[in-house]
Amino acid sequence: MSGERPRLRLVVGANAACTICGKPVDAKYQPFCSKRCADIDLGRWFKEDYRVETDETPGERDPEER
């Protein structure tokens, strides 16, 4: 793996595209076009391919949590 993380892209409105494959969004699976693409995205979250950016360094903890 190159270390580069997938980027989420979200378009709303009539021209909304699936965040995984780019096909038109299906309202049932929004923001995806199908259950398959929704499951791909869920798998990426489970594998930690997506991350929430933070200013903390790994292992850094709040002193009040100790």
mmCIF file of the N, C-alpha and C atoms, coordinates in Angstrom:
data_MODEL
# 
_entry.id   MODEL 
# 
loop_
_atom_site.group_PDB 
_atom_site.id 
_atom_site.type_symbol 
_atom_site.label_atom_id 
_atom_site.label_alt_id 
_atom_site.label_comp_id 
_atom_site.label_asym_id 
_atom_site.label_entity_id 
_atom_site.label_seq_id 
_atom_site.pdbx_PDB_ins_code 
_atom_site.Cartn_x 
_atom_site.Cartn_y 
_atom_site.Cartn_z 
_atom_site.occupancy 
_atom_site.B_iso_or_equiv 
_atom_site.pdbx_formal_charge 
_atom_site.auth_seq_id 
_atom_site.auth_comp_id 
_atom_site.auth_asym_id 
_atom_site.auth_atom_id 
_atom_site.pdbx_PDB_model_num 
ATOM 1   N N  . MET A 1 1  ? 0.850   -1.176 0.000   1.00 0.00 ? 1  MET A N  1 
ATOM 2   C CA . MET A 1 1  ? 0.000   0.000  0.000   1.00 0.00 ? 1  MET A CA 1 
ATOM 3   C C  . MET A 1 1  ? 0.891   1.232  0.000   1.00 0.00 ? 1  MET A C  1 
ATOM 4   N N  . SER A 1 2  ? 0.559   2.221  -0.749  1.00 0.00 ? 2  SER A N  1 
ATOM 5   C CA . SER A 1 2  ? 1.408   3.390  -0.939  1.00 0.00 ? 2  SER A CA 1 
ATOM 6   C C  . SER A 1 2  ? 1.355   4.371  0.219   1.00 0.00 ? 2  SER A C  1 
ATOM 7   N N  . GLY A 1 3  ? 0.478   4.183  1.175   1.00 0.00 ? 3  GLY A N  1 
ATOM 8   C CA . GLY A 1 3  ? 0.343   5.127  2.272   1.00 0.00 ? 3  GLY A CA 1 
ATOM 9   C C  . GLY A 1 3  ? -0.625  6.249  1.969   1.00 0.00 ? 3  GLY A C  1 
ATOM 10  N N  . GLU A 1 4  ? -1.013  6.364  0.713   1.00 0.00 ? 4  GLU A N  1 
ATOM 11  C CA . GLU A 1 4  ? -1.978  7.400  0.335   1.00 0.00 ? 4  GLU A CA 1 
ATOM 12  C C  . GLU A 1 4  ? -3.374  6.883  0.638   1.00 0.00 ? 4  GLU A C  1 
ATOM 13  N N  . ARG A 1 5  ? -4.161  7.678  1.324   1.00 0.00 ? 5  ARG A N  1 
ATOM 14  C CA . ARG A 1 5  ? -5.506  7.290  1.737   1.00 0.00 ? 5  ARG A CA 1 
ATOM 15  C C  . ARG A 1 5  ? -6.534  7.710  0.701   1.00 0.00 ? 5  ARG A C  1 
ATOM 16  N N  . PRO A 1 6  ? -7.596  6.883  0.509   1.00 0.00 ? 6  PRO A N  1 
ATOM 17  C CA . PRO A 1 6  ? -8.671  7.299  -0.401  1.00 0.00 ? 6  PRO A CA 1 
ATOM 18  C C  . PRO A 1 6  ? -9.332  8.573  0.109   1.00 0.00 ? 6  PRO A C  1 
ATOM 19  N N  . ARG A 1 7  ? -9.723  9.424  -0.785  1.00 0.00 ? 7  ARG A N  1 
ATOM 20  C CA . ARG A 1 7  ? -10.407 10.671 -0.434  1.00 0.00 ? 7  ARG A CA 1 
ATOM 21  C C  . ARG A 1 7  ? -11.892 10.503 -0.684  1.00 0.00 ? 7  ARG A C  1 
ATOM 22  N N  . LEU A 1 8  ? -12.708 11.002 0.224   1.00 0.00 ? 8  LEU A N  1 
ATOM 23  C CA . LEU A 1 8  ? -14.149 11.011 0.031   1.00 0.00 ? 8  LEU A CA 1 
ATOM 24  C C  . LEU A 1 8  ? -14.513 12.194 -0.843  1.00 0.00 ? 8  LEU A C  1 
ATOM 25  N N  . ARG A 1 9  ? -15.386 11.979 -1.805  1.00 0.00 ? 9  ARG A N  1 
ATOM 26  C CA . ARG A 1 9  ? -15.902 13.093 -2.593  1.00 0.00 ? 9  ARG A CA 1 
ATOM 27  C C  . ARG A 1 9  ? -17.412 13.004 -2.550  1.00 0.00 ? 9  ARG A C  1 
ATOM 28  N N  . LEU A 1 10 ? -18.048 14.106 -2.297  1.00 0.00 ? 10 LEU A N  1 
ATOM 29  C CA . LEU A 1 10 ? -19.491 14.137 -2.137  1.00 0.00 ? 10 LEU A CA 1 
ATOM 30  C C  . LEU A 1 10 ? -20.061 15.286 -2.946  1.00 0.00 ? 10 LEU A C  1 
ATOM 31  N N  . VAL A 1 11 ? -20.985 14.944 -3.832  1.00 0.00 ? 11 VAL A N  1 
ATOM 32  C CA . VAL A 1 11 ? -21.673 15.943 -4.643  1.00 0.00 ? 11 VAL A CA 1 
ATOM 33  C C  . VAL A 1 11 ? -23.155 15.784 -4.363  1.00 0.00 ? 11 VAL A C  1 
ATOM 34  N N  . VAL A 1 12 ? -23.843 16.870 -4.069  1.00 0.00 ? 12 VAL A N  1 
ATOM 35  C CA . VAL A 1 12 ? -25.272 16.803 -3.797  1.00 0.00 ? 12 VAL A CA 1 
ATOM 36  C C  . VAL A 1 12 ? -26.042 17.430 -4.943  1.00 0.00 ? 12 VAL A C  1 
ATOM 37  N N  . GLY A 1 13 ? -27.307 17.062 -5.034  1.00 0.00 ? 13 GLY A N  1 
ATOM 38  C CA . GLY A 1 13 ? -28.159 17.632 -6.072  1.00 0.00 ? 13 GLY A CA 1 
ATOM 39  C C  . GLY A 1 13 ? -28.379 16.656 -7.209  1.00 0.00 ? 13 GLY A C  1 
ATOM 40  N N  . ALA A 1 14 ? -28.878 17.190 -8.316  1.00 0.00 ? 14 ALA A N  1 
ATOM 41  C CA . ALA A 1 14 ? -29.249 16.368 -9.463  1.00 0.00 ? 14 ALA A CA 1 
ATOM 42  C C  . ALA A 1 14 ? -28.050 15.653 -10.076 1.00 0.00 ? 14 ALA A C  1 
ATOM 43  N N  . ASN A 1 15 ? -26.856 16.210 -9.947  1.00 0.00 ? 15 ASN A N  1 
ATOM 44  C CA . ASN A 1 15 ? -25.669 15.613 -10.554 1.00 0.00 ? 15 ASN A CA 1 
ATOM 45  C C  . ASN A 1 15 ? -24.843 14.809 -9.560  1.00 0.00 ? 15 ASN A C  1 
ATOM 46  N N  . ALA A 1 16 ? -25.456 14.363 -8.472  1.00 0.00 ? 16 ALA A N  1 
ATOM 47  C CA . ALA A 1 16 ? -24.723 13.618 -7.456  1.00 0.00 ? 16 ALA A CA 1 
ATOM 48  C C  . ALA A 1 16 ? -24.171 12.323 -8.038  1.00 0.00 ? 16 ALA A C  1 
ATOM 49  N N  . ALA A 1 17 ? -22.920 12.036 -7.679  1.00 0.00 ? 17 ALA A N  1 
ATOM 50  C CA . ALA A 1 17 ? -22.254 10.830 -8.156  1.00 0.00 ? 17 ALA A CA 1 
ATOM 51  C C  . ALA A 1 17 ? -21.839 9.979  -6.960  1.00 0.00 ? 17 ALA A C  1 
ATOM 52  N N  . CYS A 1 18 ? -21.847 8.676  -7.162  1.00 0.00 ? 18 CYS A N  1 
ATOM 53  C CA . CYS A 1 18 ? -21.422 7.730  -6.138  1.00 0.00 ? 18 CYS A CA 1 
ATOM 54  C C  . CYS A 1 18 ? -20.003 8.077  -5.700  1.00 0.00 ? 18 CYS A C  1 
ATOM 55  N N  . THR A 1 19 ? -19.762 8.077  -4.398  1.00 0.00 ? 19 THR A N  1 
ATOM 56  C CA . THR A 1 19 ? -18.441 8.429  -3.879  1.00 0.00 ? 19 THR A CA 1 
ATOM 57  C C  . THR A 1 19 ? -17.401 7.348  -4.147  1.00 0.00 ? 19 THR A C  1 
ATOM 58  N N  . ILE A 1 20 ? -17.837 6.156  -4.572  1.00 0.00 ? 20 ILE A N  1 
ATOM 59  C CA . ILE A 1 20 ? -16.911 5.061  -4.849  1.00 0.00 ? 20 ILE A CA 1 
ATOM 60  C C  . ILE A 1 20 ? -16.618 4.927  -6.341  1.00 0.00 ? 20 ILE A C  1 
ATOM 61  N N  . CYS A 1 21 ? -17.664 4.842  -7.168  1.00 0.00 ? 21 CYS A N  1 
ATOM 62  C CA . CYS A 1 21 ? -17.450 4.549  -8.589  1.00 0.00 ? 21 CYS A CA 1 
ATOM 63  C C  . CYS A 1 21 ? -17.811 5.685  -9.537  1.00 0.00 ? 21 CYS A C  1 
ATOM 64  N N  . GLY A 1 22 ? -18.513 6.693  -9.044  1.00 0.00 ? 22 GLY A N  1 
ATOM 65  C CA . GLY A 1 22 ? -18.851 7.835  -9.891  1.00 0.00 ? 22 GLY A CA 1 
ATOM 66  C C  . GLY A 1 22 ? -20.168 7.721  -10.642 1.00 0.00 ? 22 GLY A C  1 
ATOM 67  N N  . LYS A 1 23 ? -20.858 6.583  -10.525 1.00 0.00 ? 23 LYS A N  1 
ATOM 68  C CA . LYS A 1 23 ? -22.164 6.427  -11.179 1.00 0.00 ? 23 LYS A CA 1 
ATOM 69  C C  . LYS A 1 23 ? -23.197 7.294  -10.462 1.00 0.00 ? 23 LYS A C  1 
ATOM 70  N N  . PRO A 1 24 ? -24.342 7.550  -11.105 1.00 0.00 ? 24 PRO A N  1 
ATOM 71  C CA . PRO A 1 24 ? -25.392 8.347  -10.444 1.00 0.00 ? 24 PRO A CA 1 
ATOM 72  C C  . PRO A 1 24 ? -25.850 7.695  -9.133  1.00 0.00 ? 24 PRO A C  1 
ATOM 73  N N  . VAL A 1 25 ? -26.130 8.519  -8.154  1.00 0.00 ? 25 VAL A N  1 
ATOM 74  C CA . VAL A 1 25 ? -26.545 8.058  -6.824  1.00 0.00 ? 25 VAL A CA 1 
ATOM 75  C C  . VAL A 1 25 ? -27.957 7.500  -6.864  1.00 0.00 ? 25 VAL A C  1 
ATOM 76  N N  . ASP A 1 26 ? -28.177 6.404  -6.123  1.00 0.00 ? 26 ASP A N  1 
ATOM 77  C CA . ASP A 1 26 ? -29.505 5.837  -5.927  1.00 0.00 ? 26 ASP A CA 1 
ATOM 78  C C  . ASP A 1 26 ? -29.965 6.312  -4.547  1.00 0.00 ? 26 ASP A C  1 
ATOM 79  N N  . ALA A 1 27 ? -31.129 6.932  -4.465  1.00 0.00 ? 27 ALA A N  1 
ATOM 80  C CA . ALA A 1 27 ? -31.618 7.494  -3.198  1.00 0.00 ? 27 ALA A CA 1 
ATOM 81  C C  . ALA A 1 27 ? -31.629 6.454  -2.074  1.00 0.00 ? 27 ALA A C  1 
ATOM 82  N N  . LYS A 1 28 ? -31.862 5.189  -2.411  1.00 0.00 ? 28 LYS A N  1 
ATOM 83  C CA . LYS A 1 28 ? -31.907 4.129  -1.405  1.00 0.00 ? 28 LYS A CA 1 
ATOM 84  C C  . LYS A 1 28 ? -30.545 3.927  -0.724  1.00 0.00 ? 28 LYS A C  1 
ATOM 85  N N  . TYR A 1 29 ? -29.455 4.175  -1.461  1.00 0.00 ? 29 TYR A N  1 
ATOM 86  C CA . TYR A 1 29 ? -28.110 3.922  -0.936  1.00 0.00 ? 29 TYR A CA 1 
ATOM 87  C C  . TYR A 1 29 ? -27.269 5.193  -0.807  1.00 0.00 ? 29 TYR A C  1 
ATOM 88  N N  . GLN A 1 30 ? -27.894 6.344  -0.844  1.00 0.00 ? 30 GLN A N  1 
ATOM 89  C CA . GLN A 1 30 ? -27.199 7.625  -0.841  1.00 0.00 ? 30 GLN A CA 1 
ATOM 90  C C  . GLN A 1 30 ? -26.140 7.698  0.250   1.00 0.00 ? 30 GLN A C  1 
ATOM 91  N N  . PRO A 1 31 ? -24.941 8.108  -0.004  1.00 0.00 ? 31 PRO A N  1 
ATOM 92  C CA . PRO A 1 31 ? -24.401 8.755  -1.201  1.00 0.00 ? 31 PRO A CA 1 
ATOM 93  C C  . PRO A 1 31 ? -23.788 7.790  -2.208  1.00 0.00 ? 31 PRO A C  1 
ATOM 94  N N  . PHE A 1 32 ? -24.265 6.553  -2.232  1.00 0.00 ? 32 PHE A N  1 
ATOM 95  C CA . PHE A 1 32 ? -23.729 5.542  -3.140  1.00 0.00 ? 32 PHE A CA 1 
ATOM 96  C C  . PHE A 1 32 ? -24.750 5.181  -4.206  1.00 0.00 ? 32 PHE A C  1 
ATOM 97  N N  . CYS A 1 33 ? -24.302 4.407  -5.212  1.00 0.00 ? 33 CYS A N  1 
ATOM 98  C CA . CYS A 1 33 ? -25.206 4.005  -6.291  1.00 0.00 ? 33 CYS A CA 1 
ATOM 99  C C  . CYS A 1 33 ? -25.817 2.633  -6.024  1.00 0.00 ? 33 CYS A C  1 
ATOM 100 N N  . SER A 1 34 ? -25.210 1.851  -5.129  1.00 0.00 ? 34 SER A N  1 
ATOM 101 C CA . SER A 1 34 ? -25.664 0.481  -4.901  1.00 0.00 ? 34 SER A CA 1 
ATOM 102 C C  . SER A 1 34 ? -25.198 -0.013 -3.536  1.00 0.00 ? 34 SER A C  1 
ATOM 103 N N  . LYS A 1 35 ? -25.744 -1.148 -3.129  1.00 0.00 ? 35 LYS A N  1 
ATOM 104 C CA . LYS A 1 35 ? -25.320 -1.780 -1.882  1.00 0.00 ? 35 LYS A CA 1 
ATOM 105 C C  . LYS A 1 35 ? -23.855 -2.182 -1.983  1.00 0.00 ? 35 LYS A C  1 
ATOM 106 N N  . ARG A 1 36 ? -23.433 -2.617 -3.162  1.00 0.00 ? 36 ARG A N  1 
ATOM 107 C CA . ARG A 1 36 ? -22.038 -3.015 -3.366  1.00 0.00 ? 36 ARG A CA 1 
ATOM 108 C C  . ARG A 1 36 ? -21.088 -1.870 -3.020  1.00 0.00 ? 36 ARG A C  1 
ATOM 109 N N  . CYS A 1 37 ? -21.349 -0.682 -3.555  1.00 0.00 ? 37 CYS A N  1 
ATOM 110 C CA . CYS A 1 37 ? -20.476 0.466  -3.279  1.00 0.00 ? 37 CYS A CA 1 
ATOM 111 C C  . CYS A 1 37 ? -20.555 0.882  -1.813  1.00 0.00 ? 37 CYS A C  1 
ATOM 112 N N  . ALA A 1 38 ? -21.738 0.786  -1.218  1.00 0.00 ? 38 ALA A N  1 
ATOM 113 C CA . ALA A 1 38 ? -21.877 1.095  0.207   1.00 0.00 ? 38 ALA A CA 1 
ATOM 114 C C  . ALA A 1 38 ? -21.044 0.116  1.037   1.00 0.00 ? 38 ALA A C  1 
ATOM 115 N N  . ASP A 1 39 ? -21.055 -1.166 0.656   1.00 0.00 ? 39 ASP A N  1 
ATOM 116 C CA . ASP A 1 39 ? -20.277 -2.177 1.370   1.00 0.00 ? 39 ASP A CA 1 
ATOM 117 C C  . ASP A 1 39 ? -18.773 -1.975 1.180   1.00 0.00 ? 39 ASP A C  1 
ATOM 118 N N  . ILE A 1 40 ? -18.357 -1.554 -0.010  1.00 0.00 ? 40 ILE A N  1 
ATOM 119 C CA . ILE A 1 40 ? -16.942 -1.250 -0.249  1.00 0.00 ? 40 ILE A CA 1 
ATOM 120 C C  . ILE A 1 40 ? -16.496 -0.141 0.694   1.00 0.00 ? 40 ILE A C  1 
ATOM 121 N N  . ASP A 1 41 ? -17.311 0.902  0.809   1.00 0.00 ? 41 ASP A N  1 
ATOM 122 C CA . ASP A 1 41 ? -16.981 2.019  1.692   1.00 0.00 ? 41 ASP A CA 1 
ATOM 123 C C  . ASP A 1 41 ? -16.904 1.561  3.147   1.00 0.00 ? 41 ASP A C  1 
ATOM 124 N N  . LEU A 1 42 ? -17.864 0.760  3.577   1.00 0.00 ? 42 LEU A N  1 
ATOM 125 C CA . LEU A 1 42 ? -17.868 0.248  4.947   1.00 0.00 ? 42 LEU A CA 1 
ATOM 126 C C  . LEU A 1 42 ? -16.605 -0.570 5.213   1.00 0.00 ? 42 LEU A C  1 
ATOM 127 N N  . GLY A 1 43 ? -16.230 -1.395 4.241   1.00 0.00 ? 43 GLY A N  1 
ATOM 128 C CA . GLY A 1 43 ? -15.004 -2.182 4.378   1.00 0.00 ? 43 GLY A CA 1 
ATOM 129 C C  . GLY A 1 43 ? -13.775 -1.307 4.525   1.00 0.00 ? 43 GLY A C  1 
ATOM 130 N N  . ARG A 1 44 ? -13.747 -0.200 3.803   1.00 0.00 ? 44 ARG A N  1 
ATOM 131 C CA . ARG A 1 44 ? -12.617 0.728  3.916   1.00 0.00 ? 44 ARG A CA 1 
ATOM 132 C C  . ARG A 1 44 ? -12.545 1.334  5.315   1.00 0.00 ? 44 ARG A C  1 
ATOM 133 N N  . TRP A 1 45 ? -13.698 1.640  5.906   1.00 0.00 ? 45 TRP A N  1 
ATOM 134 C CA . TRP A 1 45 ? -13.707 2.165  7.283   1.00 0.00 ? 45 TRP A CA 1 
ATOM 135 C C  . TRP A 1 45 ? -13.207 1.091  8.243   1.00 0.00 ? 45 TRP A C  1 
ATOM 136 N N  . PHE A 1 46 ? -13.672 -0.158 8.073   1.00 0.00 ? 46 PHE A N  1 
ATOM 137 C CA . PHE A 1 46 ? -13.247 -1.240 8.967   1.00 0.00 ? 46 PHE A CA 1 
ATOM 138 C C  . PHE A 1 46 ? -11.748 -1.498 8.870   1.00 0.00 ? 46 PHE A C  1 
ATOM 139 N N  . LYS A 1 47 ? -11.177 -1.371 7.673   1.00 0.00 ? 47 LYS A N  1 
ATOM 140 C CA . LYS A 1 47 ? -9.741  -1.588 7.478   1.00 0.00 ? 47 LYS A CA 1 
ATOM 141 C C  . LYS A 1 47 ? -8.921  -0.348 7.836   1.00 0.00 ? 47 LYS A C  1 
ATOM 142 N N  . GLU A 1 48 ? -9.614  0.698  8.290   1.00 0.00 ? 48 GLU A N  1 
ATOM 143 C CA . GLU A 1 48 ? -8.991  1.971  8.658   1.00 0.00 ? 48 GLU A CA 1 
ATOM 144 C C  . GLU A 1 48 ? -8.287  2.634  7.483   1.00 0.00 ? 48 GLU A C  1 
ATOM 145 N N  . ASP A 1 49 ? -8.842  2.445  6.266   1.00 0.00 ? 49 ASP A N  1 
ATOM 146 C CA . ASP A 1 49 ? -8.330  3.156  5.096   1.00 0.00 ? 49 ASP A CA 1 
ATOM 147 C C  . ASP A 1 49 ? -8.672  4.635  5.180   1.00 0.00 ? 49 ASP A C  1 
ATOM 148 N N  . TYR A 1 50 ? -9.765  4.950  5.861   1.00 0.00 ? 50 TYR A N  1 
ATOM 149 C CA . TYR A 1 50 ? -10.148 6.347  6.078   1.00 0.00 ? 50 TYR A CA 1 
ATOM 150 C C  . TYR A 1 50 ? -9.746  6.716  7.501   1.00 0.00 ? 50 TYR A C  1 
ATOM 151 N N  . ARG A 1 51 ? -9.333  7.951  7.666   1.00 0.00 ? 51 ARG A N  1 
ATOM 152 C CA . ARG A 1 51 ? -8.962  8.421  8.999   1.00 0.00 ? 51 ARG A CA 1 
ATOM 153 C C  . ARG A 1 51 ? -9.478  9.833  9.191   1.00 0.00 ? 51 ARG A C  1 
ATOM 154 N N  . VAL A 1 52 ? -9.801  10.152 10.411  1.00 0.00 ? 52 VAL A N  1 
ATOM 155 C CA . VAL A 1 52 ? -10.197 11.506 10.769  1.00 0.00 ? 52 VAL A CA 1 
ATOM 156 C C  . VAL A 1 52 ? -8.915  12.241 11.148  1.00 0.00 ? 52 VAL A C  1 
ATOM 157 N N  . GLU A 1 53 ? -8.654  13.356 10.469  1.00 0.00 ? 53 GLU A N  1 
ATOM 158 C CA . GLU A 1 53 ? -7.427  14.105 10.734  1.00 0.00 ? 53 GLU A CA 1 
ATOM 159 C C  . GLU A 1 53 ? -7.450  14.707 12.134  1.00 0.00 ? 53 GLU A C  1 
ATOM 160 N N  . THR A 1 54 ? -6.272  14.734 12.763  1.00 0.00 ? 54 THR A N  1 
ATOM 161 C CA . THR A 1 54 ? -6.120  15.293 14.101  1.00 0.00 ? 54 THR A CA 1 
ATOM 162 C C  . THR A 1 54 ? -4.739  15.915 14.229  1.00 0.00 ? 54 THR A C  1 
ATOM 163 N N  . ASP A 1 55 ? -4.572  16.783 15.191  1.00 0.00 ? 55 ASP A N  1 
ATOM 164 C CA . ASP A 1 55 ? -3.271  17.392 15.455  1.00 0.00 ? 55 ASP A CA 1 
ATOM 165 C C  . ASP A 1 55 ? -2.457  16.565 16.448  1.00 0.00 ? 55 ASP A C  1 
ATOM 166 N N  . GLU A 1 56 ? -3.067  15.549 17.031  1.00 0.00 ? 56 GLU A N  1 
ATOM 167 C CA . GLU A 1 56 ? -2.387  14.723 18.022  1.00 0.00 ? 56 GLU A CA 1 
ATOM 168 C C  . GLU A 1 56 ? -1.398  13.782 17.348  1.00 0.00 ? 56 GLU A C  1 
ATOM 169 N N  . THR A 1 57 ? -0.314  13.475 18.056  1.00 0.00 ? 57 THR A N  1 
ATOM 170 C CA . THR A 1 57 ? 0.632   12.488 17.566  1.00 0.00 ? 57 THR A CA 1 
ATOM 171 C C  . THR A 1 57 ? 0.220   11.128 18.111  1.00 0.00 ? 57 THR A C  1 
ATOM 172 N N  . PRO A 1 58 ? 0.577   10.034 17.428  1.00 0.00 ? 58 PRO A N  1 
ATOM 173 C CA . PRO A 1 58 ? 0.213   8.707  17.931  1.00 0.00 ? 58 PRO A CA 1 
ATOM 174 C C  . PRO A 1 58 ? 0.739   8.497  19.348  1.00 0.00 ? 58 PRO A C  1 
ATOM 175 N N  . GLY A 1 59 ? -0.106  7.987  20.214  1.00 0.00 ? 59 GLY A N  1 
ATOM 176 C CA . GLY A 1 59 ? 0.267   7.737  21.596  1.00 0.00 ? 59 GLY A CA 1 
ATOM 177 C C  . GLY A 1 59 ? 0.044   8.917  22.526  1.00 0.00 ? 59 GLY A C  1 
ATOM 178 N N  . GLU A 1 60 ? -0.244  10.075 21.969  1.00 0.00 ? 60 GLU A N  1 
ATOM 179 C CA . GLU A 1 60 ? -0.488  11.259 22.793  1.00 0.00 ? 60 GLU A CA 1 
ATOM 180 C C  . GLU A 1 60 ? -1.866  11.132 23.429  1.00 0.00 ? 60 GLU A C  1 
ATOM 181 N N  . ARG A 1 61 ? -1.938  11.365 24.739  1.00 0.00 ? 61 ARG A N  1 
ATOM 182 C CA . ARG A 1 61 ? -3.210  11.253 25.446  1.00 0.00 ? 61 ARG A CA 1 
ATOM 183 C C  . ARG A 1 61 ? -3.457  12.501 26.260  1.00 0.00 ? 61 ARG A C  1 
ATOM 184 N N  . ASP A 1 62 ? -4.717  12.719 26.540  1.00 0.00 ? 62 ASP A N  1 
ATOM 185 C CA . ASP A 1 62 ? -5.121  13.826 27.406  1.00 0.00 ? 62 ASP A CA 1 
ATOM 186 C C  . ASP A 1 62 ? -4.741  13.457 28.843  1.00 0.00 ? 62 ASP A C  1 
ATOM 187 N N  . PRO A 1 63 ? -4.008  14.319 29.562  1.00 0.00 ? 63 PRO A N  1 
ATOM 188 C CA . PRO A 1 63 ? -3.597  14.002 30.946  1.00 0.00 ? 63 PRO A CA 1 
ATOM 189 C C  . PRO A 1 63 ? -4.773  13.670 31.858  1.00 0.00 ? 63 PRO A C  1 
ATOM 190 N N  . GLU A 1 64 ? -5.947  14.213 31.588  1.00 0.00 ? 64 GLU A N  1 
ATOM 191 C CA . GLU A 1 64 ? -7.115  13.942 32.422  1.00 0.00 ? 64 GLU A CA 1 
ATOM 192 C C  . GLU A 1 64 ? -7.657  12.534 32.214  1.00 0.00 ? 64 GLU A C  1 
ATOM 193 N N  . GLU A 1 65 ? -7.293  11.860 31.110  1.00 0.00 ? 65 GLU A N  1 
ATOM 194 C CA . GLU A 1 65 ? -7.777  10.506 30.829  1.00 0.00 ? 65 GLU A CA 1 
ATOM 195 C C  . GLU A 1 65 ? -6.985  9.455  31.592  1.00 0.00 ? 65 GLU A C  1 
ATOM 196 N N  . ARG A 1 66 ? -5.838  9.806  32.140  1.00 0.00 ? 66 ARG A N  1 
ATOM 197 C CA . ARG A 1 66 ? -4.965  8.828  32.815  1.00 0.00 ? 66 ARG A CA 1 
ATOM 198 C C  . ARG A 1 66 ? -5.443  8.465  34.172  1.00 0.00 ? 66 ARG A C  1 
# 
